[in-house]
Amino acid sequence: MADSKFEKLDRMRADIQRDREKVARMLEQIKHKEAKLKEAEATVILADVGSYNMTPEQLSEFLKLAASGRLDAILKNTVPVTNTRTQVVPDDDEEEFEETEENEDEE
């Protein structure tokens, strides 16, 4: 009779162990599915950004405006839009390089 008590306990322990293994497998499945979801979200975001034909700099500026809360005001035309991009001015080395190319073409 004492053996049946222990057999029941052993079965219960084995049942708990099986459940733990199921939980571990399910957690692994969840982790895998979350990674796939994140990848799919990134693909959608990249496709959306690409559809706007924005440069990385323009996208950065747009996101900064959205984060600052100024985007709504700009879209409603209550705040003037200013160009925050800086003008690229060639330095002396670039001009010198262009002159060298022109001199080589003449020869």
ZAKOLLUM-16551 format. One record per residue: x, y, z of N, C-alpha, C in turn; residue in three letters. Coordinates in steps of 0.001 Angstrom, whole numbers, plus 500000, padded with zeros to 6 digits. Example, Ala and Ser with C-alpha at 12.3 -4.5 7.8 and 13.67 -1.06 7.14 Angstrom:
BEGIN
    n.c1    n.c2    n.c3   ca.c1   ca.c2   ca.c3    c.c1    c.c2    c.c3  selo
  513190  494310  507800  512300  495500  507800  513200  496700  507800   Ala
  512850  497750  507080  513670  498940  507140  512900  500030  507870   Ser
This chain:
BEGIN
    n.c1    n.c2    n.c3   ca.c1   ca.c2   ca.c3    c.c1    c.c2    c.c3  selo
  500820  498814  500000  500000  500000  500000  500869  501256  500000   Met
  501980  501201  500677  502880  502350  500730  503444  502657  499353   Ala
  503629  501622  498528  504161  501833  497183  503204  502641  496323   Asp
  501917  502424  496473  500944  503148  495652  500963  504635  495956   Ser
  501243  505007  497195  501348  506427  497542  502513  507067  496792   Lys
  503627  506358  496774  504807  506909  496113  504661  506900  494589   Phe
  503961  505889  494074  503725  505854  492629  502894  507055  492199   Glu
  501908  507366  492993  501067  508523  492683  501907  509802  492704   Lys
  502778  509938  493697  503660  511106  493769  504605  511156  492562   Leu
  505136  509998  492181  506033  509936  491023  505305  510350  489745   Asp
  504064  509882  489591  503273  510269  488412  503028  511772  488405   Arg
  502723  512322  489574  502481  513767  489662  503753  514549  489305   Met
  504899  514082  489812  506169  514746  489487  506450  514663  487985   Arg
  506212  513499  487416  506439  513314  485978  505505  514218  485170   Ala
  504271  514339  485619  503301  515206  484945  503765  516667  484995   Asp
  504247  517081  486143  504761  518452  486288  505963  518664  485364   Ile
  506843  517668  485298  508022  517789  484430  507606  517904  482961   Gln
  506626  517112  482533  506133  517207  481149  505572  518600  480878   Arg
  504822  519131  481836  504264  520477  481676  505368  521529  481580   Asp
  506412  521375  482397  507534  522319  482325  508203  522265  480948   Arg
  508354  521061  480412  508959  520910  479085  508076  521545  478012   Glu
  506761  521376  478146  505833  522016  477203  505958  523532  477277   Lys
  506023  524051  478499  506153  525500  478683  507454  525988  478048   Val
  508540  525258  478247  509827  525650  477666  509746  525668  476141   Ala
  509098  524645  475556  508936  524616  474091  508084  525784  473619   Arg
  507021  526057  474342  506137  527159  473949  506843  528506  474077   Met
  507643  528689  475127  508399  529935  475268  509375  530108  474107   Leu
  509984  529009  473686  510894  529060  472538  510119  529416  471267   Glu
  508937  528847  471097  508097  529187  469943  507706  530657  469974   Gln
  507355  531155  471137  506982  532569  471267  508159  533450  470894   Ile
  509347  533109  471385  510540  533893  471077  510785  533916  469563   Lys
  510642  532763  468922  510833  532661  467469  509781  533489  466721   His
  508534  533399  467154  507459  534153  466506  507627  535654  466710   Lys
  508096  536066  467887  508340  537491  468130  509444  538014  467219   Glu
  510480  537201  466998  511563  537606  466095  511044  537747  464667   Ala
  510197  536807  464240  509619  536897  462895  508723  538124  462766   Lys
  507957  538423  463810  507094  539598  463810  507923  540870  463699   Leu
  508992  540951  464466  509860  542133  464433  510460  542318  463040   Lys
  510877  541235  462429  511431  541295  461073  510367  541751  460074   Glu
  509152  541239  460206  508063  541637  459311  507712  543107  459502   Ala
  507705  543574  460751  507432  544990  461015  508503  545871  460383   Glu
  509756  545455  460500  510849  546230  459909  510707  546288  458393   Ala
  510301  545191  457783  510105  545161  456335  509003  546126  455920   Thr
  507915  546143  456666  506808  547054  456365  507255  548501  456523   Val
  507991  548783  457588  508470  550150  457818  509384  550584  456686   Ile
  510314  549727  456291  511222  550072  455193  510464  550304  453893   Leu
  509453  549494  453639  508656  549676  452425  507903  550996  452473   Ala
  507338  551326  453623  506617  552598  453765  507550  553782  453586   Asp
  508701  553737  454217  509666  554832  454091  510125  554948  452645   Val
  510381  553823  452011  510811  553835  450614  509761  554412  449689   Gly
  508500  554242  450014  507435  554753  449150  507367  556276  449162   Ser
  507958  556906  450172  507955  558365  450243  509158  558985  449533   Tyr
  510052  558153  449035  511245  558625  448325  511997  559677  449132   Asn
  512199  559420  450389  512910  560345  451264  514361  559905  451401   Met
  515232  560883  451514  516620  560571  451818  516705  560255  453307   Thr
  517761  559600  453733  517905  559351  455170  517892  560646  455982   Pro
  518463  561708  455434  518475  562988  456134  517059  563552  456268   Glu
  516277  563441  455202  514900  563933  455242  514068  563122  456237   Gln
  514264  561828  456228  513542  560972  457171  513911  561339  458603   Leu
  515187  561557  458848  515636  561948  460183  514976  563253  460615   Ser
  514940  564232  459727  514322  565524  460048  512823  565351  460320   Glu
  512163  564549  459500  510735  564284  459664  510460  563654  461028   Phe
  511265  562664  461395  511069  561990  462675  511352  562926  463850   Leu
  512335  563803  463699  512611  564787  464753  511418  565723  464931   Lys
  510834  566162  463820  509659  567036  463897  508496  566312  464573   Leu
  508297  565064  464199  507204  564290  464792  507430  564102  466290   Ala
  508656  563813  466681  508956  563597  468099  508818  564880  468913   Ala
  509105  566016  468291  509032  567285  469021  507606  567816  469125   Ser
  506691  567221  468374  505310  567689  468387  505041  568814  467408   Gly
  506046  569233  466672  505882  570338  465729  505266  569878  464408   Arg
  505261  568602  464143  504770  568098  462861  503301  568436  462649   Leu
  502471  568257  463668  501046  568578  463536  500844  570043  463191   Asp
  501589  570912  463845  501464  572345  463576  501895  572672  462151   Ala
  502937  572024  461684  503409  572265  460316  502379  571769  459313   Ile
  501817  570600  459565  500823  570048  458647  499552  570891  458613   Leu
  499243  571570  459706  498060  572431  459758  498383  573853  459315   Lys
  499614  574065  458854  500082  575370  458372  500031  576457  459439   Asn
  500202  576087  460689  500222  577107  461737  501648  577499  462113   Thr
  502617  576730  461631  504023  577033  461891  504741  577064  460552   Val
  505509  578109  460287  506224  578150  459014  507298  577066  458959   Pro
  507464  576505  457785  508479  575480  457579  509781  576175  457249   Val
  510817  575843  457983  512132  576412  457699  513052  575304  457247   Thr
  513938  575646  456355  514893  574664  455862  516029  574575  456864   Asn
  516133  573441  457516  517173  573273  458528  518406  572604  457949   Thr
  518371  572257  456688  519519  571616  456061  520566  572667  455735   Arg
  521790  572293  455851  522870  573223  455559  523290  573074  454113   Thr
  523733  574165  453552  524172  574153  452168  525583  573595  452120   Gln
  525828  572728  451153  527152  572141  451001  527979  573066  450131   Val
  529085  573513  450674  529986  574403  449948  531284  573654  449739   Val
  531746  573567  448472  532987  572827  448240  534157  573525  448920   Pro
  535045  572728  449468  536218  573333  450083  537314  573499  449039   Asp
  538421  574061  449428  539501  574361  448497  540031  573113  447816   Asp
  540077  571997  448521  540597  570765  447942  539743  570304  446773   Asp
  538418  570429  446880  537538  570018  445795  537744  570893  444571   Glu
  537882  572199  444767  538105  573099  443640  539434  572784  442984   Glu
  540455  572509  443779  541766  572183  443250  541691  570896  442447   Glu
  540907  569915  442929  540746  568651  442233  540083  568876  440882   Phe
  539062  569732  440833  538376  570024  439577  539319  570700  438594   Glu
  540162  571637  439063  541111  572308  438188  542105  571308  437629   Glu
  542546  570369  438436  543490  569355  437983  542853  568501  436903   Thr
  541595  568130  437070  540904  567339  436057  540806  568103  434750   Glu
  540483  569395  434822  540373  570208  433615  541714  570294  432913   Glu
  542797  570463  433636  544124  570547  433045  544503  569236  432384   Asn
  544139  568121  432968  544440  566825  432382  543654  566620  431101   Glu
  542415  567113  431047  541589  566973  429853  542176  567762  428692   Asp
  542787  568918  428970  543336  569772  427927  544565  569145  427293   Glu
  545310  568346  428003  546555  567767  427491  546314  566696  426526   Glu
